[in-house]
Structure formats: C-alpha cells, structure tokens
Amino acid sequence: MSPRNSFWLGVLLLLLAALSWSTAGLFPRLVSTDMATTLFWRSFLGGLTVLVLSLLLDRRPLRGAFWRLTGVEWGFSLLTAVAMISFVSAFYFASVADVTFIYGAFPIITVVLSAWLLKTGIARVDVVCAIGVALGVVLIFQGQTSLHNALGSLLSFMAVVMFALETVGAKRFPQVDMVKITYSGAFMAALMVLPFAHFLGTSGQDLAWLWLYGFLNIGVGFGCFLLGVRRVPTVLASLICMVEIPLAPLWAFGLFGETFARDSLMGGAVIVAAVLANLAWSAWRRTPTPTASH
C-alpha cells in the first residue's frame, strides 16, 4: 500500500474509532439492566472481543502467552479496570454531555501528569491550556443541579485521570503490551462488578444491546484506533479522535432528547478550545513535512 493510501486508511480507521466511542453513553439508556450488570457484560464482552481479535491478528499458538502479564502490566490492567468502571458508571449519574466534555480534558491532563511524574517539563502554553481545562471543569461542576449529577461528573474526571496515568505509564514502560492490558483490564473490571450483577432478569434484547456495547465500544473502537494511529501523525490522530466530543451529546439529544445546562455547554466549549489550542501549538512547533507525516 502506498504511503498516501495508508494515510487515508488511517484517517478512516480513526474516524470509525471516534464514532464507536461516541456511542458509550447511549447503551446505558437503551438497556433496562442495572449499572453493575451493564458494566459486567460491557467489560466481559469487550475484553473477549479484543482477545479474539488479538488471537486472529497475531496468528501464533496460544500456549498461555496471552495470559502472561508482568507485574507492571497487572498494574496497568488495574488502572484500566478502574477507568472503565468509573467511565461507564458516570453515565448513570450525569448527562452524556457532561461526561464527554470532562473526558475531553484527557490530552491536557496527560501533559500535566507527564510533566509531574516523568519530570519532562511543561511549556507555558501547556500551563495556560491546563488552566483553561480546569476552568471548563469548574463550570461543568457549577452547572450541576444535584449531588447525584455532580457524582457523575466526578466519576468521569476519575476515569480521565486513570487513563492519563496509564498513558504516562506507557511512556515510562514502553515495553508493556497494551493489547494484553486492554483485555485483561476489561476482564478485571467484569470480576470487580460480578458480585453486584443480576443475570436472571436480563432479557434477550438487553443481552443483544450489551453484546453490541462491548463489541462496538471496546472491541471495534480499540481495534480501529490501534490500526489507525500507526498510519497518522500523533497530533492529527488526536484531532480526529476529538470528533467524539461533539458527537456524543448530539447522539443523546437526537435519540433521547437529552439536553444540557448552559454552564455545561460553556465548560465543554472552554475545554475543547483549550485542547485544540494545545494541539495546534504542538503541530506548529513540530511542523512535520508531508513525507515525515505519512
């Protein structure tokens, strides 16, 4: 495949990943299962999908290799499990818009944690953008109408921090296998909520939706991202994945009539603007040539 075709294939795969991730808040509103049961099936079926895909793509004998994780990888899996539980739980307490807008702060939070934990230093523009993100998060919390809604936003913020810690850790330990961490973290999340899940009252229709939730949101989203991000420059990949942020609340509004407060909209706009400014600065600073980009 030519570099040009590979580049556009990468763009398409990243758009598919963002599209699949943007549906994360819809499935808890489509099923009648409680939070723990939804979390179990989403985590178990999503982890199973990633495991099967890795087996098909790797094409090597199993021989237990897919279950051998280092101590560091087990730690990463725990972070992944906590992040998955926090993120999905957030949709049971707050609106899709609030959860997604806060999740949009992920790139800046990753930069700040990287500077703090890896001592990489932080540029002035990163500080300014981090302050902007903090202001946006404060605006979203200010617009919460109850402690119930505020808990959802807090869970979303917790998920962002967990994912950011995992991203920073991947820079510190580049030898970790992120595919293993994804499916083992998903299985770990399923085990964590298993004692609280209820299976007897789960209808066939709910099971179908829950299977699609795990398959689409974890399996397809992760698979497309993993294949696409290798073909596209990092900054452009981040920009493409930002498509998820406006799409998620639009899905919720169009399908369920779910609205959001003015403060939430303002906070989300501030967060997105800060992240886009940071990405634009990164692209300008690096000024990659088209050949290098591809």
N, C-alpha and C positions, 0 to 999 in steps of 0.2 A: 504493500500500500504506500502511495506517495505521501510525503510529509503533509501536503495540503489536505488530502483526503483524510489522513489520520487526525489532523487538527479539527476538521469539521465533524468527524465522528465523535471526537472527544467532547466537543460543544454539545452535540445532540445527547450524548450519554449523561452529561452533567445536567442538562435541562430535564431529562427524564428523572434523574435522581431528585432534583429540586421539586418536581411535580409530585413524585411519590411521597416525599417528606411533608409536603404542604397538606396532605390529607390526614396527618396524625391526629388532629383534633376532631375529625368528623366521626370516626368509628365509635368513640365512647358515646356519641349521641345517636348512633344508629342501632346499637345493641341494647338489650334490656338487662344484661348481666351487671353485677356489681363491680366495683373498682378492682378488687383482688382477683376475681375470676377473669375479667378483661385483661389485667396485667399478666396473669399466668399464661393464657392462650396466646397473647401477642408475643410474649417473650419466648415461650417454648417453640411456637411455630416459626417465628422469625429466626431463632437460633438454628432450628432444624433446616430451614431453607438455606442459610449461609453455609452450614456444614455440608449439605448435599452439593451446593454449587462449588465449594472448595474441593470436594472429592472429584467432581466431574472435570474441573479445570486443571487440577493437579495431575490426575491420571497416574498416580503412584499407588502401590499397595498400601493399605491402611496400616497394618502392623502396629497399631497403637500410637503412631506418631501424632495423630490428630488430637490425642488426649494428653500428650506430654507437654506440660507447661512449666516454665521456670518459676522460681519464687516471685520474680518481678512481674511476670505475665499474670500470675494469680492476683497480684495486687492491682494490676490494670483491669483485670476482669471484675474485681470487686467495685472499682470506680465506675465501670461500665454498667454494672447491675444497679448500683445506687442511682446513677444518672437516668437509666431507663425507667426505673420505678418513679422517681421524682417527676420526670417529664410527663409521663402519661397520667399520673395522679393529678397533676396540675390542672388538666382539662376538666376534672370533676369538681373543681372549686372556682375556677376563673374562666373568663371568656377565651375563646380561641385567639382573639386579637391580643389580649394582654399577655398570654403565654408566649405567643410567637414574637411579639415585639421585644419582650425581655430576652428571648432566645437570640434575637438579632444582635445582642451585645457580645456574642461569643468571640468574634475576632479581637475586639479591644481587650476584653478580659484576659484572653490568651496572651496578648502582648504584655500586659501589666504583670501577670503571673510569671511569664518568662523572664522579664527584667528582674523580678524579685527573687525567684528561685534559682535561675540559671546565671544570674549576675551578668546578663547580656547588655545591660544599659538600656536606657529609654530616651528616645528623642523628644524634643519639645512638642512636636506635632502629636506624638502619641499621648503625651500628658494632656494636651488640650482636648484631644478626641476622647480620652478616658473621662475627663471632667464632663464632657458633653453626654456621654453614655450614662454617667452617674446621675446627671440632671434628668435625663429621659426616664430612667428607672424610678427616680423620686416622683416625677409627675404621674407615672402609672400607678404607683402605690397611693399617691394622694387622691387619685380618682376612684379608688376602691370604695364601694358602698357599704361593705361589711367586712368583719374579720374573716368570714368564710371566703370571700373573694381575695382578700389580702393573702390568705394562706396559699391559694393557687399561684399567685404571683411569686410568693416566696419559694414555693416548690420549683417553679420554673427557673428562678435565679439559682437555686441549689443545683439543678441539673446542668445549667450553663457552667457553673464553677467546676463540677465534676468532669465534664467533657473538656474544659480548658486545662485542668490538671492532667488529664490523660494526654492531651496534645503536647503539653510541655514535657511530660514524662517521656513521650515518644522521641523527643529531641535529645533528651538526656540518655535514653537507652534505645538507640536506633536499631538494635538487633532484635527487638521484640516483634513477634508475629501478630499484626493487627487483625488478621483474619481469625486466628485462634481466639484472640481476646474478644472479638465480637460475638462469636457463637458461644464461647464459654461464659461470657458475661451475661448473655441472654438466658442461658440455662440456669445460671446462678440466680438471676432475678426471678425466674419461674419457681425455683426452690424456695426462695425467701417468702413469696406470697402464697405458696401452696397450702399452708395450714389454714389460711383465711378464705380460700376459694371455695365456691359451691358449684358442683358439677351436675347434680341431679336435676336442677331446674333449667339447665341450659338447653334451649330449643335448637333444632337443626338449622334454622335460619340464622340464629345467633352464632352458631359454630361456623357457618359459612362466612359470615362477616368477619369473625375473629381470625379465621384462617387467612382471609384476604388481608386483614390488618397486619398480621405478622409477615406474610409473604411479600406484600407490596411495600410496607413501610420500612422493614428491616432488610429483607432479602433483596428485593429489586432495587431499593434506594441505595443500599450499601454496595451492591454489585455494580450498578451503573456508575456510582461515584468512583469506586476503586479502579474501574477500567477507563473512565474518562479523565480523571485527574492526572494520569500519566501522560496524556497527549496534549494538555493545555497548560500554559504558564500559570503559576500559582495565583497571582493577583487576578487574572481573568477568571480562573476557576472559582475564586471566592466571590467575584461579582456575579457570576452566573448563578451560584447557589443562593445568592440574595433574593432571587426570584421567589423563593419560598415564602418570604416575609409578607409581601402584599397578597400573595395568592391564598394563604391560609385563612385570613379573615374574610376574604371575598367568597371562598367556598362556604364558610359558615353563614355568611349573610344571605347568599343566594339559595342555599338548601334549607336552612333552618330559621332564616330571618333574624339571626343573632346580631345585635348592634353592639356598639362600644361607646364608652363615655368620651367626652371631648378631651379630658385630661389624658386618657389612654392614647387617643389619636395624636395629640401633641407630643406626648412622651415617645411614642413609636416613631414619629417623624424626626425627633431630635436624635434618637438612637441610630436610625437608618442614615441620617445626614452625617453623623459623626463617623460611622463605619465607612460610608462611601468616600468621605474626605480623606480618611486614613488610607484606603485602598488606592485612591487617586494619587496621593502623595507617594505611596510605595511604587506605583507604576512609573511616575515621573522620575523618581530617584534612580530606579534601575534602568529605565529607558532601554528595554530589550529590543534587539533587532528582530525583524520577522523571521529570519533564519534560526536565530537562537531560540525564539519563542516556540517554534514548531519542533 
